Amino acid sequence: MLDIKRIFYQTRGVANESHSIERTLLLVKELDAYLDIYVIYDKLPGEIEDFKVKYKNSVIENEQTQVELALAGLGLNATEFHNHIGYRVEEVLNPYERIVDVTADNNYDIMIKVADKHEHTTGFSALDIHLIRQSAVPIWFTYNNISIKDIKNIMIAIDPETIGHEVGAALTNALASFGGFLSQNIGARLQFVSCWHMDSDLVSNDMSFELQKTKLLGMIKNTKIDLPYDIVHLYGEPIKTLIDYIQSKNIDVLVLGTSNVLNDPNKEIGHTAGAIIDQVYCDMIVAKPIK
């Protein structure tokens, strides 16, 4: 069960983010959650106070218009959401540090924002990587190139090294909650995908490998997802193998943990997760282990 009651939607308030807002409104509707649309941007020069007031009003109007359009596109009644959505505007010297502080201080359950893309490559910008490293809450990074109704494939990435670890099992449950919620409400195909490095001591012989696979299957079943899903085992060098799979299977939403649970559950971002984040181009929900 996805336990989300307070949603932090971060934007700079100038771009069209209709598809991203659609995703956010789905959470609000299905989870009876409250949404803060928070416009945070770099501090403007101090001598243009009149412009600042006009700018703040304009970005709020822009966000309200986008919400209305997204609700209409989803066939939802806007009046039912009036008490579930708030709008805030703030100019700060360091937006990304402020975003981290706001989400931590106000007990938000998830952050949603449009991914800041590299200009000439796939993957996320350094600013979004900073959020992944520092945020205490899960983050749903969206790309604005696909409507929610066109999401067909959801992948939950499971690290085989989490098998048998309490922290790893809790993280798997959290990831499964996100993936299961989306699959149930969008009708997309859901799959759990693990990648086994055959040179690892973890799978040093056939018997131990089959035993570890059985344990992993049990861990997935313990997530108690009550809807169809596929389990896919890949073999090879994890980074390349997983990236190739994500791209070849047209994954629309990738759900993954960002820490090396086995070696250091408190590490800000694991090597494999960091490499995948930097090289794929799809919606991504990232979460750290539950401490």
FITORRO-61301 format. One line per 10 residues: number of its first residue (from 1); their letters; for each residue x, y, z of N, C-alpha, C, O. Coordinates in pm, whole numbers. Example, Ala and Ser with C-alpha at 12.3 -4.5 7.8 and 13.67 -1.06 7.14 Angstrom:
FITORRO-61301
1> AS> 1319 -569 780 1230 -450 780 1320 -330 780 1424 -332 846; 1285 -225 708 1367 -106 714 1290 3 787 1341 114 804
This chain:
FITORRO-61301
1> MLDIKRIFYQ> 84 -118 0 0 0 0 88 124 0 179 137 83; 63 214 -92 142 336 -103 90 438 -2 -24 485 -12; 173 473 95 132 563 203 185 703 175 293 740 224; 111 780 98 149 917 63 33 1009 95 -78 991 43; 58 1108 179 -47 1204 215 -8 1348 184 -94 1434 170; 121 1374 173 168 1510 144 266 1506 28 368 1437 36; 236 1578 -77 316 1576 -199 377 1714 -223 309 1816 -214; 505 1715 -253 577 1839 -283 608 1838 -433 687 1756 -481; 545 1929 -507 571 1940 -651 656 2064 -673 611 2176 -649; 779 2044 -719 871 2156 -737 878 2197 -882 890 2114 -972
11> TRGVANESHS> 870 2328 -905 878 2382 -1040 937 2522 -1035 939 2586 -930; 986 2567 -1150 1029 2708 -1161 917 2795 -1215 931 2917 -1222; 806 2734 -1253 687 2809 -1284 682 2874 -1420 600 2963 -1442; 767 2832 -1512 768 2900 -1642 739 2805 -1758 694 2850 -1864; 764 2678 -1741 749 2584 -1853 613 2515 -1849 543 2516 -1748; 577 2455 -1963 458 2371 -1969 493 2234 -1911 578 2163 -1965; 429 2197 -1801 458 2071 -1735 332 1987 -1723 311 1919 -1623; 248 1992 -1824 116 1929 -1816 122 1780 -1786 46 1730 -1703; 212 1708 -1853 219 1563 -1831 268 1531 -1690 222 1436 -1628; 361 1611 -1641 411 1591 -1506 303 1618 -1403 292 1545 -1304
21> IERTLLLVKE> 224 1721 -1425 115 1753 -1332 9 1644 -1337 -51 1613 -1234; -16 1586 -1454 -109 1472 -1463 -69 1361 -1367 -153 1307 -1295; 57 1327 -1366 105 1219 -1279 80 1255 -1132 38 1171 -1052; 107 1381 -1099 90 1427 -962 -56 1422 -920 -88 1380 -809; -145 1464 -1007 -288 1465 -975 -343 1324 -958 -439 1303 -883; -283 1226 -1026 -324 1087 -1006 -301 1046 -861 -386 982 -800; -185 1084 -806 -156 1053 -666 -255 1123 -574 -307 1063 -479; -281 1251 -602 -375 1327 -519 -512 1259 -516 -571 1242 -410; -560 1222 -633 -694 1163 -645 -703 1026 -577 -791 1003 -495; -613 938 -611 -624 800 -565 -583 781 -420 -627 687 -355
31> LDAYLDIYVI> -498 871 -369 -450 855 -233 -511 957 -137 -477 960 -19; -601 1041 -188 -662 1147 -108 -552 1229 -40 -559 1258 80; -453 1266 -118 -336 1336 -66 -349 1487 -86 -435 1534 -161; -263 1561 -17 -258 1707 -32 -133 1743 -112 -26 1687 -91; -149 1837 -204 -41 1876 -295 -2 2021 -273 -87 2110 -277; 127 2045 -251 183 2179 -255 260 2196 -386 361 2128 -408; 212 2285 -472 288 2322 -592 377 2438 -551 330 2549 -527; 504 2411 -544 600 2504 -486 691 2557 -596 772 2483 -652; 677 2686 -627 762 2750 -727 882 2808 -654 870 2904 -578; 999 2750 -678 1123 2797 -616 1221 2834 -727 1248 2753 -815
41> YDKLPGEIED> 1272 2955 -722 1360 3001 -830 1469 3090 -772 1461 3134 -657; 1572 3116 -855 1685 3198 -812 1640 3339 -777 1550 3395 -840; 1703 3395 -675 1667 3528 -627 1685 3632 -736 1785 3635 -807; 1583 3719 -748 1586 3826 -847 1653 3950 -787 1660 3965 -665; 1702 4040 -874 1765 4163 -823 1671 4241 -731 1550 4246 -755; 1726 4300 -625 1645 4363 -523 1575 4491 -565 1477 4530 -501; 1623 4558 -671 1568 4688 -706 1445 4681 -796 1397 4785 -841; 1392 4562 -823 1277 4551 -914 1158 4488 -840 1104 4385 -882; 1119 4552 -731 1014 4496 -645 882 4482 -719 813 4381 -703; 845 4581 -799 717 4573 -872 716 4453 -966 616 4383 -977
51> FKVKYKNSVI> 828 4431 -1032 837 4316 -1122 826 4185 -1045 764 4090 -1093; 886 4180 -926 881 4058 -846 736 4019 -814 698 3903 -823; 657 4120 -775 517 4094 -741 443 4041 -863 369 3943 -854; 463 4106 -976 396 4064 -1099 442 3924 -1140 363 3842 -1186; 571 3897 -1123 624 3767 -1161 564 3655 -1074 523 3551 -1125; 558 3680 -944 502 3579 -854 356 3550 -889 313 3434 -890; 281 3655 -917 140 3636 -955 128 3559 -1086 39 3476 -1101; 217 3588 -1179 210 3523 -1310 242 3375 -1301 179 3293 -1368; 340 3339 -1218 375 3196 -1210 265 3117 -1139 240 3001 -1174; 200 3179 -1041 88 3110 -976 -26 3090 -1076 -85 2982 -1082
61> ENEQTQVELA> -57 3193 -1153 -162 3180 -1254 -126 3073 -1356 -212 2997 -1400; 1 3067 -1394 46 2965 -1490 25 2825 -1434 -23 2736 -1504; 62 2805 -1308 46 2673 -1247 -102 2637 -1231 -140 2522 -1253; -184 2732 -1193 -327 2706 -1179 -388 2667 -1313 -472 2578 -1320; -346 2736 -1419 -397 2703 -1553 -355 2562 -1594 -435 2488 -1650; -230 2526 -1565 -183 2392 -1601 -257 2284 -1523 -288 2178 -1578; -286 2310 -1398 -362 2214 -1318 -502 2198 -1376 -552 2086 -1388; -566 2308 -1411 -701 2301 -1468 -702 2223 -1598 -792 2142 -1622; -602 2246 -1683 -593 2174 -1810 -567 2025 -1786 -625 1940 -1854; -482 1993 -1691 -452 1853 -1661 -575 1782 -1606 -603 1667 -1642
71> LAGLGLNATE> -649 1849 -1518 -772 1790 -1464 -874 1765 -1574 -939 1661 -1577; -887 1861 -1665 -981 1845 -1777 -938 1728 -1865 -1022 1650 -1910; -807 1717 -1888 -756 1607 -1971 -780 1471 -1908 -797 1372 -1979; -782 1467 -1774 -806 1342 -1703 -955 1317 -1679 -994 1213 -1625; -1038 1416 -1720 -1182 1401 -1699 -1223 1416 -1554 -1321 1355 -1511; -1149 1497 -1477 -1177 1515 -1335 -1241 1651 -1309 -1218 1747 -1384; -1319 1659 -1205 -1389 1781 -1167 -1296 1868 -1083 -1253 1827 -975; -1265 1986 -1132 -1168 2073 -1065 -1214 2114 -925 -1130 2130 -836; -1344 2131 -904 -1393 2176 -774 -1363 2076 -663 -1352 2114 -546; -1350 1949 -698 -1321 1848 -598 -1178 1856 -545 -1144 1793 -444
81> FHNHIGYRVE> -1093 1934 -612 -952 1939 -576 -913 2070 -508 -797 2087 -470; -1007 2162 -492 -973 2294 -439 -909 2286 -301 -817 2362 -271; -955 2197 -218 -903 2185 -82 -784 2090 -72 -735 2062 37; -738 2042 -187 -626 1947 -189 -500 2004 -251 -397 1937 -255; -507 2128 -300 -393 2185 -371 -362 2325 -318 -451 2409 -308; -234 2349 -285 -189 2481 -245 -77 2528 -337 -8 2447 -399; -59 2659 -343 43 2718 -431 134 2807 -348 87 2890 -270; 263 2790 -365 361 2871 -293 467 2919 -390 503 2849 -485; 518 3039 -366 624 3095 -450 734 3149 -359 707 3217 -260; 859 3117 -393 970 3162 -310 1093 3181 -397 1127 3096 -479
91> EVLNPYERIV> 1160 3295 -378 1288 3319 -445 1399 3306 -342 1390 3363 -233; 1502 3233 -376 1608 3203 -280 1743 3209 -349 1752 3207 -472; 1848 3217 -269 1983 3223 -325 2027 3088 -379 2097 3081 -480; 1985 2981 -312 2026 2846 -354 1901 2758 -360 1867 2693 -261; 1833 2754 -475 1706 2680 -484 1715 2535 -442 1626 2484 -374; 1822 2466 -480 1826 2322 -455 1851 2290 -308 1801 2189 -258; 1927 2373 -239 1940 2353 -95 1807 2381 -26 1770 2312 69; 1736 2481 -74 1606 2515 -16 1505 2404 -37 1426 2373 52; 1507 2343 -155 1415 2232 -184 1436 2118 -86 1340 2063 -32; 1562 2082 -62 1594 1975 32 1544 2010 172 1486 1926 241
101> DVTADNNYDI> 1567 2134 213 1526 2176 348 1373 2175 362 1321 2130 464; 1303 2226 261 1157 2234 269 1094 2096 281 1006 2074 363; 1141 2002 198 1081 1868 202 1108 1799 335 1024 1726 386; 1227 1823 392 1260 1760 520 1185 1824 636 1136 1754 725; 1174 1957 635 1115 2029 748 963 2017 753 903 2033 859; 900 1989 638 753 1989 633 693 1849 618 575 1835 587; 773 1747 638 724 1609 642 650 1568 515 546 1502 522; 703 1606 400 645 1558 276 680 1411 258 782 1363 308; 595 1340 185 617 1197 163 685 1169 30 747 1064 13; 676 1261 -65 738 1243 -196 758 1379 -262 679 1471 -240
111> MIKVADKHEH> 862 1390 -341 887 1507 -423 866 1468 -569 908 1360 -612; 800 1555 -646 783 1532 -789 832 1654 -864 799 1767 -827; 910 1634 -967 957 1746 -1048 994 1696 -1187 1027 1579 -1207; 988 1788 -1283 1035 1756 -1418 1187 1744 -1414 1254 1829 -1356; 1241 1640 -1474 1385 1621 -1476 1453 1732 -1554 1407 1772 -1661; 1563 1782 -1499 1646 1877 -1573 1742 1795 -1659 1836 1734 -1609; 1717 1795 -1789 1795 1712 -1880 1928 1778 -1914 1940 1901 -1917; 2028 1693 -1939 2149 1744 -2002 2110 1799 -2139 2018 1749 -2202; 2181 1900 -2183 2144 1964 -2310 2166 1873 -2430 2086 1875 -2523; 2272 1793 -2429 2306 1715 -2549 2310 1565 -2523 2343 1488 -2614
121> TTGFSALDIH> 2278 1521 -2402 2284 1378 -2372 2161 1337 -2293 2077 1420 -2259; 2152 1208 -2264 2046 1160 -2175 2091 1178 -2031 2197 1233 -2003; 2008 1131 -1939 2044 1139 -1799 2004 1271 -1736 1943 1356 -1800; 2038 1287 -1608 1997 1403 -1531 2110 1504 -1517 2227 1471 -1532; 2071 1628 -1488 2168 1734 -1467 2234 1716 -1330 2189 1638 -1247; 2342 1790 -1311 2412 1786 -1182 2322 1834 -1070 2334 1788 -956; 2230 1926 -1099 2141 1978 -996 2044 1870 -948 2018 1859 -828; 1992 1789 -1041 1902 1682 -999 1976 1570 -928 1923 1507 -837; 2099 1544 -970 2181 1446 -898 2201 1492 -754 2202 1411 -662; 2218 1623 -736 2231 1678 -600 2107 1646 -517 2118 1609 -400
131> LIRQSAVPIW> 1988 1659 -577 1865 1628 -504 1860 1481 -467 1820 1445 -356; 1899 1395 -560 1899 1252 -532 1989 1221 -414 1954 1139 -328; 2104 1285 -410 2199 1259 -302 2150 1312 -168 2175 1250 -64; 2082 1425 -169 2053 1494 -44 1910 1478 7 1885 1495 127; 1817 1445 -80 1677 1442 -38 1649 1327 58 1698 1215 39; 1570 1357 160 1532 1253 256 1407 1179 212 1370 1079 275; 1340 1225 106 1216 1163 60 1236 1107 -81 1325 1152 -153; 1153 1010 -121 1159 960 -259 1130 1074 -357 1058 1169 -324; 1188 1064 -477 1168 1165 -580 1118 1098 -707 1175 998 -752; 1013 1153 -764 965 1109 -895 1007 1216 -996 950 1324 -1002
141> FTYNNISIKD> 1109 1181 -1075 1154 1269 -1182 1074 1234 -1307 1072 1119 -1350; 1009 1332 -1365 928 1308 -1483 991 1374 -1605 1060 1474 -1595; 965 1314 -1719 995 1378 -1847 862 1417 -1910 763 1345 -1898; 860 1530 -1976 733 1584 -2025 704 1540 -2168 633 1609 -2241; 757 1425 -2208 741 1382 -2348 638 1270 -2364 620 1219 -2475; 572 1231 -2255 475 1122 -2265 362 1146 -2166 387 1176 -2049; 238 1131 -2213 122 1147 -2127 108 1024 -2037 159 917 -2068; 39 1042 -1926 23 931 -1832 -51 814 -1897 -23 699 -1864; -142 842 -1988 -219 735 -2053 -132 653 -2148 -171 543 -2188; -14 705 -2184 75 634 -2275 186 558 -2205 272 500 -2270
151> IKNIMIAIDP> 184 557 -2072 281 478 -1996 242 331 -2006 133 292 -1963; 330 249 -2061 298 108 -2086 386 12 -2006 341 -99 -1974; 508 51 -1973 603 -42 -1912 666 20 -1788 730 125 -1796; 647 -46 -1674 705 -3 -1547 803 -110 -1500 769 -228 -1494; 922 -67 -1467 1026 -162 -1424 1071 -127 -1282 1106 -13 -1252; 1069 -228 -1195 1124 -216 -1060 1259 -287 -1060 1265 -409 -1079; 1365 -213 -1039 1500 -271 -1039 1532 -325 -900 1527 -252 -801; 1565 -455 -894 1595 -522 -768 1742 -564 -767 1788 -634 -857; 1814 -521 -665 1955 -556 -651 1965 -693 -583 1921 -707 -469; 2021 -795 -650 2033 -927 -586 2109 -925 -455 2090 -1012 -370
161> ETIGHEVGAA> 2195 -826 -437 2274 -820 -314 2190 -779 -192 2239 -783 -79; 2065 -742 -215 1979 -708 -101 1915 -831 -39 1850 -820 65; 1932 -946 -100 1870 -1069 -50 1917 -1099 92 2037 -1100 121; 1821 -1123 181 1855 -1161 317 1884 -1044 410 1916 -1064 527; 1872 -923 358 1900 -806 441 1770 -734 474 1688 -709 385; 1750 -702 600 1626 -638 644 1606 -504 575 1495 -471 534; 1714 -426 563 1704 -296 497 1667 -313 350 1586 -239 296; 1728 -414 287 1699 -440 146 1555 -483 124 1492 -443 26; 1503 -566 214 1364 -611 202 1268 -493 218 1167 -485 147; 1298 -402 311 1212 -285 331 1216 -195 208 1113 -140 167
171> LTNALASFGG> 1334 -180 149 1345 -98 28 1269 -161 -87 1200 -92 -162; 1279 -293 -101 1206 -363 -207 1056 -343 -191 985 -322 -289; 1008 -350 -68 865 -326 -43 824 -184 -82 717 -164 -139; 911 -87 -52 880 51 -86 875 71 -238 786 136 -290; 972 13 -307 975 24 -453 854 -44 -515 793 7 -608; 819 -162 -461 704 -235 -512 574 -158 -491 482 -167 -573; 565 -82 -382 445 -2 -357 426 103 -466 314 124 -513; 535 168 -506 527 267 -613 488 201 -745 395 244 -813; 561 95 -779 533 28 -906 395 -32 -912 327 -22 -1015; 351 -94 -803 219 -155 -800 108 -52 -810 8 -75 -878
181> FLSQNIGARL> 125 61 -743 25 167 -750 8 216 -894 -104 229 -943; 119 242 -961 111 292 -1098 51 188 -1192 -34 220 -1275; 95 64 -1177 42 -41 -1264 -108 -55 -1246 -182 -71 -1344; -154 -50 -1123 -296 -68 -1095 -380 47 -1149 -490 25 -1199; -329 169 -1140 -408 286 -1176 -389 332 -1321 -469 409 -1372; -284 283 -1385 -258 322 -1524 -285 206 -1619 -316 227 -1736; -273 83 -1567 -289 -34 -1652 -163 -72 -1726 -169 -141 -1827; -48 -25 -1676 80 -55 -1741 134 -190 -1696 99 -240 -1589; 219 -248 -1780 283 -374 -1747 389 -351 -1639 469 -258 -1649; 388 -435 -1536 481 -423 -1424 578 -540 -1425 538 -655 -1441
191> QFVSCWHMDS> 705 -509 -1408 804 -617 -1402 913 -586 -1300 961 -473 -1289; 951 -690 -1228 1066 -684 -1139 1186 -736 -1218 1180 -843 -1277; 1294 -660 -1218 1411 -699 -1298 1534 -701 -1207 1566 -602 -1142; 1603 -815 -1205 1730 -827 -1133 1841 -855 -1232 1818 -912 -1339; 1960 -815 -1197 2075 -843 -1284 2183 -909 -1201 2229 -855 -1100; 2223 -1028 -1245 2320 -1109 -1172 2456 -1104 -1241 2468 -1132 -1360; 2556 -1066 -1164 2694 -1065 -1215 2751 -1204 -1190 2782 -1238 -1076; 2765 -1283 -1295 2799 -1424 -1277 2939 -1448 -1222 2971 -1559 -1181; 3022 -1345 -1220 3155 -1360 -1162 3156 -1331 -1012 3259 -1343 -946; 3040 -1292 -961 3032 -1253 -820 3040 -1375 -728 2998 -1484 -765
201> DLVSNDMSFE> 3094 -1354 -609 3097 -1461 -509 2956 -1503 -470 2935 -1614 -422; 2860 -1412 -490 2721 -1441 -454 2666 -1560 -531 2580 -1633 -482; 2716 -1578 -653 2666 -1687 -738 2783 -1773 -784 2799 -1799 -903; 2865 -1817 -688 2988 -1886 -722 2966 -2028 -774 3056 -2084 -836; 2848 -2086 -749 2820 -2217 -807 2671 -2228 -836 2592 -2148 -786; 2633 -2326 -916 2495 -2337 -961 2396 -2352 -846 2288 -2295 -848; 2436 -2431 -744 2344 -2456 -634 2316 -2327 -557 2201 -2297 -527; 2422 -2250 -524 2401 -2127 -448 2325 -2026 -532 2246 -1948 -478; 2346 -2027 -664 2276 -1934 -751 2126 -1963 -750 2046 -1870 -736; 2088 -2089 -763 1946 -2124 -761 1884 -2093 -624 1769 -2050 -617
211> LQKTKLLGMI> 1960 -2112 -518 1911 -2081 -384 1886 -1931 -370 1785 -1888 -315; 1981 -1852 -421 1966 -1706 -413 1847 -1658 -496 1775 -1567 -455; 1826 -1719 -612 1710 -1681 -695 1580 -1714 -622 1484 -1636 -627; 1576 -1827 -556 1457 -1866 -481 1428 -1766 -370 1313 -1729 -347; 1534 -1723 -300 1517 -1625 -193 1467 -1491 -249 1384 -1424 -188; 1519 -1455 -365 1477 -1330 -427 1329 -1337 -466 1255 -1241 -446; 1288 -1449 -522 1147 -1467 -557 1059 -1454 -432 951 -1395 -437; 1105 -1510 -321 1030 -1499 -197 1021 -1356 -149 917 -1314 -98; 1129 -1280 -167 1130 -1141 -125 1029 -1060 -207 960 -972 -154; 1022 -1090 -336 927 -1020 -423 784 -1058 -386 696 -972 -380
221> KNTKIDLPYD> 761 -1187 -361 626 -1231 -323 581 -1168 -191 462 -1143 -170; 677 -1142 -103 644 -1081 25 599 -937 13 548 -879 110; 617 -876 -105 567 -740 -124 415 -739 -133 351 -634 -122; 357 -858 -154 210 -874 -153 140 -785 -256 33 -730 -228; 198 -772 -373 132 -700 -483 22 -788 -538 47 -899 -584; -100 -738 -535 -217 -816 -576 -257 -781 -719 -370 -740 -745; -164 -798 -812 -191 -776 -954 -82 -847 -1033 23 -879 -978; -107 -872 -1162 -8 -947 -1241 125 -871 -1253 127 -749 -1266; 233 -945 -1249 365 -886 -1275 457 -994 -1330 432 -1113 -1313; 562 -950 -1397 663 -1041 -1451 790 -1029 -1369 819 -923 -1312
231> IVHLYGEPIK> 866 -1137 -1363 997 -1137 -1300 1100 -1171 -1407 1090 -1273 -1475; 1199 -1085 -1422 1301 -1101 -1527 1437 -1107 -1460 1474 -1017 -1384; 1514 -1213 -1488 1651 -1224 -1440 1746 -1199 -1556 1740 -1269 -1658; 1832 -1101 -1542 1934 -1073 -1644 2069 -1118 -1591 2088 -1133 -1470; 2162 -1139 -1682 2294 -1188 -1644 2401 -1109 -1718 2393 -1090 -1839; 2500 -1063 -1644 2609 -989 -1708 2653 -873 -1621 2616 -863 -1504; 2732 -785 -1678 2779 -666 -1608 2658 -576 -1582 2594 -533 -1678; 2625 -546 -1455 2496 -486 -1423 2466 -355 -1494 2355 -338 -1545; 2560 -262 -1499 2530 -131 -1555 2491 -142 -1702 2385 -95 -1742; 2577 -204 -1781 2550 -215 -1924 2425 -299 -1951 2343 -263 -2034
241> TLIDYIQSKN> 2412 -411 -1879 2300 -501 -1902 2166 -434 -1871 2071 -446 -1947; 2160 -363 -1759 2036 -298 -1720 2002 -182 -1813 1886 -164 -1850; 2101 -103 -1851 2076 9 -1942 2027 -42 -2077 1934 13 -2135; 2091 -147 -2127 2047 -206 -2255 1903 -255 -2245 1824 -238 -2338; 1869 -316 -2133 1733 -367 -2116 1632 -253 -2111 1528 -259 -2177; 1661 -152 -2034 1570 -36 -2021 1543 26 -2157 1429 60 -2188; 1647 40 -2236 1632 103 -2367 1563 11 -2467 1479 57 -2544; 1597 -116 -2468 1541 -208 -2567 1395 -242 -2539 1320 -272 -2631; 1355 -238 -2412 1218 -274 -2374 1127 -152 -2359 1013 -164 -2316; 1179 -36 -2395 1099 87 -2391 1034 109 -2254 914 132 -2243
251> IDVLVLGTSN> 1116 101 -2151 1067 125 -2016 1026 272 -2002 1103 362 -2035; 904 295 -1953 852 431 -1937 876 487 -1798 899 607 -1781; 871 398 -1698 896 440 -1559 989 338 -1495 960 219 -1491; 1102 387 -1443 1198 303 -1373 1191 335 -1225 1201 452 -1185; 1172 232 -1142 1165 249 -998 1287 179 -938 1306 59 -957; 1370 254 -865 1493 192 -813 1538 258 -685 1502 371 -653; 1618 182 -610 1683 235 -491 1817 295 -530 1876 257 -632; 1864 389 -449 1984 462 -488 2106 433 -402 2207 502 -415; 2099 333 -313 2212 306 -226 2257 161 -238 2181 73 -278; 2383 138 -203 2435 3 -194 2398 -52 -56 2469 -30 42
261> VLNDPNKEIG> 2287 -123 -50 2234 -169 78 2329 -265 147 2344 -261 269; 2394 -352 71 2478 -455 130 2600 -396 201 2631 -433 314; 2668 -305 133 2793 -252 187 2775 -128 273 2845 -111 373; 2681 -42 236 2664 83 309 2525 139 285 2507 219 193; 2427 100 364 2290 145 341 2272 295 354 2171 348 308; 2366 364 415 2354 509 432 2429 586 324 2429 709 324; 2492 515 232 2564 581 124 2468 662 38 2356 617 13; 2510 780 -6 2419 870 -75 2368 813 -206 2249 826 -236; 2453 750 -285 2409 693 -412 2507 585 -454 2628 608 -456; 2456 468 -488 2541 357 -527 2596 374 -667 2543 451 -747
271> HTAGAIIDQV> 2703 302 -697 2770 314 -826 2679 274 -941 2668 346 -1040; 2612 159 -928 2524 112 -1037 2406 206 -1056 2375 243 -1170; 2341 245 -948 2228 337 -959 2271 468 -1021 2201 523 -1106; 2387 520 -979 2435 647 -1032 2459 640 -1181 2427 734 -1254; 2517 530 -1228 2545 515 -1371 2417 503 -1452 2406 560 -1560; 2319 430 -1400 2192 414 -1471 2119 548 -1479 2070 586 -1585; 2113 617 -1367 2046 747 -1364 2105 841 -1468 2034 921 -1529; 2235 831 -1487 2303 925 -1577 2290 889 -1724 2328 968 -1811; 2235 770 -1755 2237 727 -1895 2101 686 -1952 2093 645 -2068; 1995 696 -1874 1865 657 -1927 1776 779 -1942 1801 884 -1883
281> YCDMIVAKPI> 1672 763 -2022 1582 874 -2054 1439 825 -2036 1372 789 -2133; 1393 824 -1912 1255 785 -1884 1219 839 -1746 1307 881 -1671; 1090 838 -1712 1050 873 -1577 1124 783 -1478 1149 666 -1506; 1159 839 -1363 1232 761 -1265 1187 797 -1125 1182 914 -1087; 1153 694 -1049 1122 711 -907 1238 653 -828 1268 534 -838; 1303 737 -750 1422 693 -676 1397 705 -527 1338 802 -481; 1443 605 -453 1423 605 -307 1546 546 -240 1611 456 -295; 1576 595 -123 1684 541 -42 1627 435 53 1506 429 74; 1714 351 109 1665 254 208 1597 324 324 1635 435 363; 1496 259 379 1424 312 494 1508 288 619 1541 174 652
291> K> 1541 395 687 1629 381 804 1548 355 930 1605 340 1039
